[in-house]
Amino acid sequence: MTESSYKITRWPQKERPRERLLQQGPHTLTETELLGILIGKGTRKKTAIDLARELLDRYESLQKLFSRSPSELMRIKGIGSAKAAILSAAFELVRRIESQSHPPKVSFKRSSEVAHHYLPLMRDLRKEVFKVLLLNRANRLTKEVTISEGTLEASLVHPRDVFHEALLEPAAGVILIHNHPSGNPSPSEEDLRITKQLVEAGRLLGIKVYDHIILAGESYRSLADDGLI
């Protein structure tokens, strides 16, 4: 088969995904076809649709595909740095749109409001990330600070780092959040130990720790809701 046989431009026009999207709307296309449009061009022996199908077959779903880093996407033959960058940028835009569907900066009065905002942003992370949310007296978010990335250990989450920005702001209180890439939101012994240490440090500094929320996949646990703070 010749190289040109693999080009989508040789398909009948009514079958080409891009033309169908423009004429009939994006809702008429399959996930594979939409992904193929993002990929743009195929290889000598595969169309962009073939590459899209291969990605979905390997990672089983769009949700699992979203969590892959550019370097992982590039393991698929035909997905180079440019295509991986385009896909990763599109995935990040989806996360931000999902996050913005729950207005984040009005106020955080309940753990569910924090979770609804940060789950889309953190559910696909492959390592643990610990953040501190600084709140004013009206429970309005004034700043978000990333404290550590990697395995959560007390040595990496020091009260000095957690409360440094809170003292400069100054913040009336803070909410601690971190993710569990395992998908299990249950707090570990280390999570509980770190929380206790930070609550005590905050009490000495006059900065209240309102909550420590653990995000995992589509679920979360609030230590405050569980009576652990």
KEKE-3310 file (N, C-alpha, C; in steps of 0.2 Angstrom, whole numbers, plus 5000, padded with zeros to 4 digits):
npx = (5004:5003:5011:5002:4989:4986:4982:4971:4966:4963:4951:4934:4925:4914:4917:4928:4934:4937:4930:4917:4915:4915:4904:4893:4895:4904:4898:4894:4905:4916:4925:4938:4939:4938:4950:4959:4958:4965:4977:4981:4991:4996:5007:5018:5012:5001:4985:4980:4969:4971:4982:4975:4966:4975:4981:4969:4966:4977:4977:4964:4954:4948:4949:4960:4969:4971:4979:4992:5009:5018:5030:5026:5016:5023:5029:5021:5023:5024:5019:5026:5036:5029:5015:5013:5014:5003:4992:4993:4992:4979:4972:4975:4968:4955:4955:4956:4944:4935:4937:4934:4921:4916:4915:4930:4935:4926:4921:4927:4917:4914:4920:4917:4916:4929:4935:4927:4933:4947:4948:4947:4959:4969:4967:4974:4987:5003:5011:5012:5006:5007:4998:4994:4981:4977:4967:4956:4947:4934:4933:4938:4948:4964:4977:4986:4998:5011:5018:5026:5032:5030:5034:5024:5030:5034:5046:5047:5036:5036:5032:5037:5038:5025:5018:5024:5020:5008:5009:5015:5005:4993:4986:4970:4967:4970:4969:4973:4978:4981:4985:4981:4988:4986:4972:4965:4957:4958:4966:4983:4994:5005:4999:4990:4999:5006:4996:4992:5004:5004:4992:4994:5006:5000:4991:4999:5004:4993:4986:4973:4970:4959:4955:4961:4962:4960:4963:4958:4957:4940:4935:4936:4942:4939:4947:4943:4929:4928:4931:4944:4951)
npy = (4994:5011:5026:5037:5031:5031:5043:5054:5064:5058:5051:5049:5065:5067:5058:5062:5067:5081:5089:5084:5088:5102:5104:5096:5097:5095:5086:5075:5067:5053:5048:5044:5050:5064:5065:5061:5073:5082:5076:5078:5075:5059:5045:5038:5025:5025:5033:5049:5045:5032:5032:5039:5029:5019:5025:5026:5013:5008:5015:5013:5022:5039:5046:5040:5042:5055:5057:5054:5059:5070:5063:5050:5049:5050:5037:5030:5025:5037:5047:5062:5075:5087:5083:5077:5088:5096:5087:5086:5100:5102:5093:5099:5111:5106:5101:5114:5120:5112:5114:5128:5128:5128:5141:5147:5157:5164:5160:5147:5138:5125:5108:5101:5111:5115:5103:5101:5110:5107:5094:5091:5097:5090:5076:5068:5068:5060:5059:5063:5079:5093:5106:5122:5132:5149:5158:5172:5182:5181:5169:5168:5164:5168:5165:5152:5140:5129:5116:5104:5091:5075:5060:5060:5067:5070:5077:5084:5092:5105:5115:5128:5131:5129:5139:5151:5159:5162:5170:5181:5186:5194:5178:5173:5160:5143:5130:5114:5103:5088:5076:5058:5048:5034:5032:5030:5038:5038:5043:5041:5035:5044:5055:5059:5062:5072:5082:5084:5089:5101:5108:5111:5119:5130:5134:5140:5150:5158:5155:5147:5131:5125:5114:5098:5091:5077:5071:5060:5052:5052:5055:5061:5065:5073:5078:5087:5085:5072:5073:5074:5084)
npz = (5000:4996:5003:5002:5003:5017:5021:5028:5020:5008:5010:5007:5007:5016:5026:5033:5048:5052:5043:5045:5058:5057:5049:5055:5068:5084:5092:5085:5083:5087:5102:5098:5085:5088:5096:5086:5078:5086:5087:5073:5062:5054:5053:5041:5039:5047:5051:5059:5066:5068:5077:5087:5091:5095:5107:5115:5116:5123:5135:5139:5143:5141:5153:5160:5150:5151:5162:5159:5156:5145:5141:5143:5133:5122:5120:5112:5096:5083:5090:5093:5101:5098:5095:5108:5116:5112:5115:5129:5133:5129:5138:5150:5149:5149:5163:5169:5165:5171:5184:5185:5184:5196:5206:5213:5221:5229:5242:5254:5262:5266:5266:5254:5244:5243:5238:5226:5218:5218:5215:5200:5197:5203:5203:5193:5195:5197:5208:5225:5230:5241:5247:5253:5257:5259:5269:5271:5284:5280:5275:5262:5248:5247:5243:5236:5240:5235:5244:5245:5234:5230:5240:5254:5269:5286:5286:5275:5275:5283:5298:5297:5283:5279:5286:5283:5272:5276:5287:5281:5273:5279:5285:5290:5293:5288:5275:5273:5259:5251:5238:5235:5225:5224:5224:5235:5248:5261:5277:5280:5293:5294:5288:5298:5308:5303:5301:5315:5320:5312:5316:5329:5328:5321:5331:5340:5333:5331:5320:5312:5308:5297:5290:5284:5269:5259:5243:5231:5216:5211:5223:5241:5257:5272:5286:5296:5295:5298:5312:5316:5317)
capx = (5000:5007:5010:4996:4983:4985:4981:4964:4963:4961:4945:4928:4925:4909:4919:4933:4932:4937:4925:4911:4915:4913:4897:4888:4896:4908:4895:4893:4911:4917:4931:4943:4939:4940:4957:4963:4959:4970:4984:4982:4994:4998:5013:5018:5008:4995:4982:4979:4964:4974:4986:4971:4963:4980:4981:4963:4967:4983:4976:4958:4949:4950:4951:4966:4974:4972:4984:4998:5013:5020:5035:5022:5012:5028:5030:5017:5026:5020:5017:5032:5035:5024:5009:5012:5013:4996:4987:4994:4989:4971:4970:4976:4963:4949:4955:4954:4937:4931:4939:4931:4914:4914:4919:4934:4937:4920:4923:4927:4914:4913:4925:4915:4918:4937:4936:4925:4938:4954:4949:4949:4966:4974:4966:4978:4994:5006:5014:5009:5007:5004:4996:4991:4976:4977:4960:4955:4942:4928:4934:4939:4954:4969:4983:4988:5005:5013:5024:5030:5029:5033:5031:5022:5034:5035:5052:5046:5031:5038:5028:5040:5036:5018:5015:5028:5016:5002:5011:5016:4999:4993:4980:4966:4967:4973:4966:4979:4976:4985:4982:4983:4988:4983:4965:4962:4957:4959:4972:4988:4997:5009:4995:4987:5004:5008:4990:4992:5009:5003:4987:4998:5010:4995:4988:5004:5005:4987:4983:4969:4970:4952:4954:4966:4957:4964:4960:4960:4952:4934:4933:4940:4941:4940:4949:4938:4922:4929:4932:4951:4955)
capy = (5000:5017:5031:5042:5028:5031:5050:5055:5068:5053:5048:5053:5071:5066:5053:5065:5070:5088:5091:5082:5092:5109:5104:5093:5099:5090:5080:5069:5063:5048:5051:5043:5055:5070:5064:5061:5079:5085:5074:5081:5071:5053:5043:5035:5019:5026:5040:5052:5041:5026:5034:5040:5023:5016:5028:5024:5006:5007:5018:5011:5028:5046:5048:5037:5045:5062:5057:5053:5064:5070:5058:5043:5049:5049:5030:5028:5027:5042:5053:5065:5080:5092:5080:5076:5094:5098:5083:5088:5106:5101:5089:5104:5115:5102:5102:5120:5122:5109:5118:5135:5127:5129:5147:5145:5163:5167:5158:5140:5137:5118:5104:5099:5117:5114:5097:5102:5115:5105:5087:5091:5099:5086:5069:5065:5069:5054:5059:5067:5086:5096:5113:5126:5137:5154:5161:5178:5181:5179:5162:5169:5161:5174:5163:5145:5138:5122:5115:5099:5086:5068:5056:5065:5065:5076:5081:5088:5097:5108:5121:5134:5132:5129:5145:5157:5164:5164:5175:5187:5188:5188:5174:5171:5153:5139:5123:5109:5098:5084:5070:5051:5045:5027:5032:5029:5044:5037:5046:5037:5037:5050:5061:5061:5064:5079:5086:5086:5094:5108:5111:5113:5125:5135:5137:5144:5156:5161:5154:5141:5126:5123:5107:5094:5087:5072:5070:5054:5050:5057:5056:5065:5064:5079:5077:5091:5082:5066:5075:5072:5091)
capz = (5000:4996:5008:5002:5005:5024:5022:5029:5014:5003:5012:5005:5011:5021:5031:5036:5055:5053:5039:5049:5064:5054:5045:5059:5075:5087:5096:5081:5082:5092:5106:5094:5080:5092:5098:5080:5076:5090:5084:5067:5056:5056:5050:5034:5039:5052:5051:5065:5069:5070:5083:5093:5093:5099:5113:5119:5118:5128:5142:5141:5143:5141:5160:5161:5146:5154:5168:5156:5155:5138:5140:5142:5127:5117:5119:5106:5089:5079:5094:5095:5106:5096:5097:5115:5119:5110:5119:5136:5133:5129:5144:5155:5148:5152:5170:5172:5164:5176:5190:5185:5185:5204:5207:5218:5225:5233:5249:5255:5269:5267:5263:5247:5240:5241:5234:5219:5215:5217:5212:5193:5196:5206:5202:5188:5197:5198:5214:5230:5231:5247:5246:5258:5255:5264:5269:5275:5289:5277:5272:5255:5246:5245:5240:5236:5240:5235:5250:5243:5229:5231:5245:5260:5275:5290:5285:5269:5276:5290:5299:5295:5276:5279:5289:5281:5268:5280:5291:5277:5270:5284:5284:5297:5294:5282:5273:5270:5255:5247:5235:5235:5218:5224:5223:5242:5251:5269:5279:5283:5300:5293:5286:5304:5312:5300:5303:5322:5321:5309:5320:5335:5326:5320:5337:5343:5329:5330:5313:5313:5303:5297:5288:5280:5264:5255:5237:5228:5211:5211:5230:5245:5264:5276:5293:5300:5294:5302:5319:5317:5319)
cpx = (5004:5006:5004:4989:4982:4983:4973:4961:4961:4954:4939:4927:4920:4911:4925:4931:4932:4931:4918:4910:4912:4906:4892:4889:4900:4905:4894:4899:4912:4923:4937:4944:4941:4947:4961:4963:4964:4977:4986:4985:4996:5005:5013:5013:5002:4992:4982:4974:4966:4978:4981:4968:4969:4981:4975:4964:4972:4981:4968:4952:4952:4953:4958:4971:4976:4978:4991:5002:5015:5025:5031:5019:5017:5031:5026:5021:5022:5018:5024:5031:5030:5017:5007:5010:5005:4991:4987:4991:4981:4969:4970:4970:4956:4949:4953:4947:4933:4931:4935:4924:4911:4918:4923:4935:4932:4922:4923:4924:4913:4918:4923:4916:4925:4938:4933:4930:4944:4954:4950:4956:4971:4973:4970:4985:4997:5010:5011:5011:5004:5004:4993:4987:4976:4970:4960:4949:4935:4928:4936:4947:4958:4975:4983:4995:5006:5019:5028:5027:5033:5030:5030:5026:5034:5041:5051:5040:5032:5034:5030:5038:5029:5015:5019:5024:5010:5003:5013:5010:4995:4986:4976:4966:4969:4969:4972:4975:4982:4982:4985:4983:4985:4976:4961:4962:4958:4966:4977:4990:5001:5005:4992:4993:5006:5002:4991:4998:5008:4997:4990:5002:5005:4992:4993:5005:4999:4984:4979:4969:4963:4951:4960:4962:4962:4960:4962:4955:4946:4932:4938:4938:4943:4941:4945:4931:4922:4930:4939:4955:4950)
cpy = (5006:5022:5035:5038:5029:5039:5051:5060:5064:5050:5052:5059:5070:5061:5056:5069:5077:5091:5090:5087:5099:5109:5101:5095:5093:5085:5074:5065:5058:5051:5050:5048:5062:5070:5064:5068:5083:5083:5077:5077:5064:5051:5040:5029:5020:5033:5042:5048:5035:5027:5035:5034:5019:5019:5026:5017:5004:5009:5017:5016:5034:5048:5046:5040:5052:5062:5056:5059:5064:5064:5051:5043:5047:5042:5027:5030:5031:5048:5056:5071:5085:5089:5079:5082:5097:5094:5085:5095:5106:5098:5094:5109:5112:5103:5108:5123:5118:5112:5124:5134:5128:5135:5146:5151:5167:5166:5150:5139:5129:5114:5102:5105:5116:5108:5098:5106:5111:5097:5087:5093:5094:5078:5065:5065:5062:5054:5064:5074:5089:5103:5116:5132:5143:5158:5168:5177:5180:5173:5163:5167:5167:5171:5155:5144:5131:5121:5110:5095:5080:5065:5061:5063:5071:5081:5086:5093:5100:5114:5127:5136:5133:5136:5151:5162:5166:5169:5182:5190:5194:5185:5173:5164:5149:5132:5119:5104:5095:5078:5063:5048:5037:5027:5031:5035:5044:5039:5041:5039:5043:5056:5063:5064:5071:5084:5088:5091:5101:5111:5114:5119:5131:5138:5141:5150:5160:5161:5147:5137:5123:5116:5104:5090:5083:5070:5064:5052:5055:5058:5060:5063:5071:5077:5081:5087:5076:5067:5073:5079:5095)
cpz = (5000:5002:5008:5003:5013:5026:5023:5023:5008:5004:5008:5010:5017:5026:5035:5043:5055:5049:5042:5055:5062:5052:5050:5066:5079:5091:5092:5080:5088:5096:5101:5088:5083:5093:5092:5077:5080:5088:5078:5061:5059:5054:5043:5034:5044:5051:5058:5069:5072:5076:5089:5095:5097:5106:5118:5121:5123:5135:5144:5141:5143:5148:5161:5156:5148:5159:5165:5155:5148:5136:5139:5135:5121:5116:5114:5100:5085:5083:5096:5100:5104:5097:5104:5118:5118:5114:5126:5137:5133:5135:5150:5155:5151:5159:5173:5171:5169:5183:5191:5185:5192:5206:5213:5223:5229:5240:5249:5262:5270:5263:5255:5242:5238:5237:5227:5215:5213:5215:5205:5192:5198:5205:5198:5190:5199:5205:5219:5230:5237:5246:5252:5255:5260:5263:5273:5280:5286:5273:5264:5253:5244:5242:5241:5236:5240:5240:5248:5238:5230:5237:5251:5266:5279:5289:5279:5270:5283:5291:5297:5288:5275:5281:5287:5277:5272:5285:5287:5274:5273:5283:5291:5298:5287:5281:5270:5265:5252:5243:5236:5228:5218:5223:5230:5246:5259:5271:5282:5290:5299:5291:5293:5308:5310:5302:5310:5323:5318:5313:5326:5334:5325:5326:5340:5340:5328:5323:5313:5307:5302:5295:5285:5275:5260:5249:5234:5222:5211:5218:5235:5253:5268:5283:5297:5300:5298:5309:5321:5318:5324)
residu = (MET:THR:GLU:SER:SER:TYR:LYS:ILE:THR:ARG:TRP:PRO:GLN:LYS:GLU:ARG:PRO:ARG:GLU:ARG:LEU:LEU:GLN:GLN:GLY:PRO:HIS:THR:LEU:THR:GLU:THR:GLU:LEU:LEU:GLY:ILE:LEU:ILE:GLY:LYS:GLY:THR:ARG:LYS:LYS:THR:ALA:ILE:ASP:LEU:ALA:ARG:GLU:LEU:LEU:ASP:ARG:TYR:GLU:SER:LEU:GLN:LYS:LEU:PHE:SER:ARG:SER:PRO:SER:GLU:LEU:MET:ARG:ILE:LYS:GLY:ILE:GLY:SER:ALA:LYS:ALA:ALA:ILE:LEU:SER:ALA:ALA:PHE:GLU:LEU:VAL:ARG:ARG:ILE:GLU:SER:GLN:SER:HIS:PRO:PRO:LYS:VAL:SER:PHE:LYS:ARG:SER:SER:GLU:VAL:ALA:HIS:HIS:TYR:LEU:PRO:LEU:MET:ARG:ASP:LEU:ARG:LYS:GLU:VAL:PHE:LYS:VAL:LEU:LEU:LEU:ASN:ARG:ALA:ASN:ARG:LEU:THR:LYS:GLU:VAL:THR:ILE:SER:GLU:GLY:THR:LEU:GLU:ALA:SER:LEU:VAL:HIS:PRO:ARG:ASP:VAL:PHE:HIS:GLU:ALA:LEU:LEU:GLU:PRO:ALA:ALA:GLY:VAL:ILE:LEU:ILE:HIS:ASN:HIS:PRO:SER:GLY:ASN:PRO:SER:PRO:SER:GLU:GLU:ASP:LEU:ARG:ILE:THR:LYS:GLN:LEU:VAL:GLU:ALA:GLY:ARG:LEU:LEU:GLY:ILE:LYS:VAL:TYR:ASP:HIS:ILE:ILE:LEU:ALA:GLY:GLU:SER:TYR:ARG:SER:LEU:ALA:ASP:ASP:GLY:LEU:ILE)
# end
